[in-house]
Amino acid sequence: MEVMTEKMVEVMMEKIERGFETMIKEIKGIFEKEVAKMKRGMKAERKRRERERERVRESEKSWKREKKELLGRVRTIEEEKDRAERERERERERERRRRNIVIKGVDWNEGSNAETVKEFIREKMKIGTEIERTHVIRVRDKNTIIVATMKSIEEKMRIIKEQSKLEKEVYIDDDLTRKERELQQQIRRITRLRREKGEDVRIEYKELKIENRWYRCNENEERLEEERKRGEEQ
């Protein structure tokens, strides 16, 4: 049996140390690869989660936009529905008042009736007419106006067109809605101011003539608009 010398032991120890170093390097390399792999996996997972969070945020933004647009459309539909209903109600009110006339500037009493109005129109305007019913409205405990329902639209229009035969402080109007009354008051103010300036002003059925210009009531927009000039009449 060969006896190991000190030199042989030293050589053997060097081999063992080199083996350990190699093994440690291999283990370290494997560990570093695994750590790098884990880091890549964690980074990929973070990116995936960030993409998921971004997707959720975009979904929430998209839903909020869609919700806002939907609410806007609903409001628009509701507003259009309300406008249509208001217009139908205005039209129903106009229809109810269509054959009515309102006479102002006359000292009516509580006993005034259809015969009273009929006689007033015959005497002051020289027009024979039929009146279905009347009712008196007291204004501010002083003045009174009378609302009369004519037998036909034609009779009503004839009376309104001939009202220039009446005294200046006596007016015959349509039975107007609130908005229409505001427009009529505007016409009266214009008429008074223009006449004070010496201009030729005449009121006809839903029309106003100032000198050679004609203006007509726009019932939809509730305003006066120029219709035609003298010489353009058909």
C-alpha positions in Angstrom: 0.0 0.0 0.0 1.4 3.3 -1.2 1.9 5.8 1.6 0.6 9.3 0.8 3.3 11.8 1.0 2.7 15.4 2.1 3.0 16.4 -1.5 0.3 14.0 -2.6 -2.0 15.3 0.1 -1.4 18.8 -1.0 -2.2 18.0 -4.6 -5.3 16.1 -3.6 -6.5 19.0 -1.5 -6.0 21.4 -4.4 -8.1 19.1 -6.6 -10.8 19.0 -4.0 -10.8 22.8 -3.6 -11.0 23.3 -7.4 -13.9 20.8 -7.5 -15.7 22.8 -4.8 -15.0 26.0 -6.6 -16.4 24.5 -9.8 -19.4 23.2 -8.1 -20.0 26.5 -6.3 -19.7 28.3 -9.6 -22.2 25.9 -11.2 -24.6 26.2 -8.3 -24.2 30.0 -8.3 -24.8 30.1 -12.1 -28.0 27.9 -11.7 -29.2 30.1 -8.8 -28.5 33.3 -10.8 -30.4 31.9 -13.8 -33.3 31.0 -11.5 -33.3 34.4 -9.9 -33.2 36.1 -13.3 -36.0 33.8 -14.5 -38.1 34.7 -11.4 -37.4 38.4 -12.0 -38.5 38.2 -15.6 -41.6 36.3 -14.4 -42.4 38.9 -11.8 -41.8 41.7 -14.3 -44.1 40.1 -16.8 -46.7 39.6 -14.1 -46.4 43.3 -13.1 -46.9 44.3 -16.7 -49.8 41.9 -17.1 -51.4 43.3 -13.9 -50.8 46.9 -15.1 -52.4 46.0 -18.5 -55.3 44.5 -16.6 -55.7 47.6 -14.4 -55.4 49.9 -17.5 -58.0 47.8 -19.2 -60.3 48.1 -16.2 -59.7 51.9 -16.1 -60.5 52.2 -19.8 -63.6 50.1 -19.3 -64.7 52.4 -16.5 -64.0 55.5 -18.6 -65.8 54.0 -21.5 -68.8 53.1 -19.3 -68.8 56.6 -17.9 -68.8 58.1 -21.4 -71.6 55.8 -22.5 -73.5 56.5 -19.4 -73.1 60.3 -19.9 -74.2 59.9 -23.6 -77.1 57.8 -22.6 -78.3 60.2 -19.9 -77.8 63.0 -22.5 -80.0 61.2 -25.0 -82.6 60.4 -22.3 -82.7 64.1 -21.3 -83.0 65.1 -25.0 -85.8 62.7 -25.5 -87.6 63.9 -22.3 -87.1 67.6 -23.3 -88.4 66.9 -26.8 -91.3 65.0 -25.3 -92.0 67.9 -22.9 -91.8 70.5 -25.8 -94.2 68.4 -27.9 -96.6 68.1 -25.0 -96.4 71.8 -24.3 -97.1 72.5 -28.0 -100.0 70.1 -28.0 -101.4 71.8 -24.9 -101.0 75.2 -26.5 -102.7 73.9 -29.6 -105.6 72.6 -27.6 -105.9 75.9 -25.8 -105.8 77.8 -29.1 -108.5 75.5 -30.4 -110.7 76.1 -27.4 -110.3 79.9 -27.9 -110.4 79.9 -31.6 -113.9 81.3 -32.1 -113.7 83.7 -29.1 -113.2 87.4 -29.2 -112.3 89.7 -26.3 -113.7 93.2 -26.2 -111.9 95.8 -24.1 -112.5 99.4 -23.4 -116.3 99.2 -23.0 -118.0 99.8 -19.7 -119.6 96.4 -19.5 -121.8 95.5 -16.5 -122.3 92.1 -14.8 -125.6 91.6 -16.7 -124.0 91.9 -20.1 -124.8 88.9 -22.3 -124.8 87.6 -25.8 -127.6 90.0 -26.8 -125.7 92.9 -25.3 -122.6 92.1 -27.3 -124.6 91.4 -30.5 -126.3 94.8 -30.2 -122.9 96.6 -29.5 -121.4 95.1 -32.7 -124.5 95.9 -34.8 -124.6 99.5 -33.5 -120.9 100.3 -33.5 -119.6 98.3 -36.5 -122.8 97.8 -38.6 -122.3 94.0 -38.6 -125.0 91.5 -38.0 -123.7 88.4 -36.2 -124.6 85.4 -34.1 -123.1 84.9 -30.6 -123.3 81.6 -28.8 -122.3 82.6 -25.3 -120.4 85.3 -23.3 -118.8 85.8 -20.0 -117.6 89.0 -18.2 -114.2 89.2 -16.6 -113.5 91.9 -14.0 -110.0 93.4 -14.0 -108.6 95.0 -10.8 -112.1 95.8 -9.5 -112.5 98.6 -12.0 -112.5 97.7 -15.7 -114.3 94.7 -17.2 -113.7 92.8 -20.4 -116.1 90.5 -22.1 -115.3 87.2 -23.9 -117.7 86.2 -26.6 -117.9 83.0 -28.6 -118.9 83.6 -32.2 -120.9 81.1 -34.3 -118.0 80.8 -36.8 -114.4 81.6 -37.4 -115.5 83.7 -40.5 -117.7 85.9 -38.3 -114.9 86.4 -35.8 -112.3 87.4 -38.5 -114.8 89.8 -40.1 -115.3 91.6 -36.8 -111.6 91.7 -35.9 -110.7 93.1 -39.4 -113.4 95.8 -39.1 -112.5 96.9 -35.6 -110.9 100.1 -37.0 -114.5 101.5 -37.0 -114.4 101.5 -33.2 -113.3 104.3 -30.9 -109.5 104.4 -30.3 -109.8 103.1 -26.7 -111.9 100.1 -27.7 -110.2 96.9 -28.9 -111.4 93.6 -30.1 -108.8 90.8 -29.9 -108.5 87.1 -30.1 -109.0 85.2 -26.9 -105.2 84.7 -26.5 -102.9 82.5 -24.4 -100.5 84.2 -22.0 -97.7 84.2 -24.6 -100.0 85.5 -27.3 -101.2 88.3 -24.9 -97.6 89.3 -24.4 -97.1 89.5 -28.2 -100.4 91.5 -28.5 -99.2 94.0 -25.8 -96.0 94.4 -27.8 -98.1 95.2 -30.9 -100.1 97.7 -29.0 -97.0 99.5 -27.7 -95.6 99.6 -31.2 -98.9 101.0 -32.5 -99.1 103.7 -29.9 -95.5 104.8 -30.3 -95.7 104.9 -34.1 -99.0 106.8 -34.1 -97.5 109.3 -31.7 -94.8 109.9 -34.4 -97.5 110.5 -37.0 -97.0 107.3 -38.9 -99.8 105.4 -40.6 -100.4 102.3 -38.5 -103.2 99.8 -38.8 -103.9 96.5 -37.0 -105.6 93.7 -38.9 -106.2 90.1 -38.0 -102.8 88.9 -36.7 -101.1 91.6 -38.8 -99.7 95.0 -38.2 -99.2 97.6 -41.0 -96.7 100.4 -40.4 -96.6 102.8 -43.4 -95.9 100.5 -46.4 -94.6 97.5 -44.4 -96.6 94.6 -43.1 -95.8 92.5 -40.1 -97.4 89.2 -39.1 -97.5 87.3 -35.8 -95.4 84.2 -35.9 -97.4 82.0 -33.5 -94.7 79.3 -33.2 -91.8 81.7 -32.4 -94.3 84.1 -30.7 -92.8 87.2 -32.4 -93.5 89.7 -35.1 -91.9 89.2 -38.5 -92.0 91.3 -41.7 -94.3 89.8 -44.3 -94.6 92.1 -47.3 -94.3 95.6 -48.6 -96.8 97.8 -50.4 -96.9 96.8 -54.0 -96.1 93.2 -53.2 -99.7 92.4 -52.1 -101.4 89.8 -54.2 
